[in-house]
Amino acid sequence: TLALAMLYGMAVGRKKLETNQVEISSKILPKEFEGFKLVQISDLHLKSIYGDTLFLSQMVKTINSLNPDIIAITGDLVSLSADEILPYKSQLSQLSATHGVYSVLGNHDYGDYVKWASVEEKLNNLQKLKTYQSEMGWRMLNNEFENIIKGEDTIAVIGVENWGNPPFPRYGNLKDAYKTLNDNRYKILLSHNPEHWQQVIDETNINLTLSGHTHAMQLKFGCGEKQYSLASLRGEWWSGLYRQGEQSLYVNDGIGCTLFLFRLGAYPEITLITLRSNNNE
């Protein structure tokens, strides 16, 4: 019944961690990066974890057991303010990947949903959020990029600040983040809002974009290969893997909750993405 489903979603579903494994192949992935493992999480909304350090420890342990080459965190670490991080700093500091932990900002991370006493207080909050992430050993990409080097090969990891369609503010700028957007380097973009993919496919040759934001509205039903959610009414790209030619987008369902402390079908998601080269030369 509906009441039982709701109870399950509140009591069990919102803590039912799932690991989804995806392979993404590309003709231009350098050979040194064949089998490169990327773990993505998103939308932790730490306020909604309500002090459950055990749940976060389990998440961290699961991620580290996958032996990722990089970890990508695609925004909305908090719901309202930076201090939501404090109870979980020691757990989140333990996230470990060969080539580092990378993060970007989501719409909630800026403190836009709080009435601050002053602009200065709001800016201080954002600075605290950046400082905490740095102290946890994460590398924030705020309209920036980082090269990942293996042997003689290189790929680029690009991160933009939140890029949203109205009413969400648009802080992200791809051209600031990476000047030569159509070069021949294999590129991974972290961008919180999947709606940004329209610009990516229209104007760039970025190979893989990682987003979150939608949570699949925390309610999702599957039937065979098909997935259904009210989130599909809000945007074209709302959960899982999408492809267009040589370009791919993965939308992670997130970890935490907003509005309702409830998840059914769209359970807290850890995504393991393995990169494959389909260059037959």
Disulfide bonds with the S-S distance in Angstrom:
none
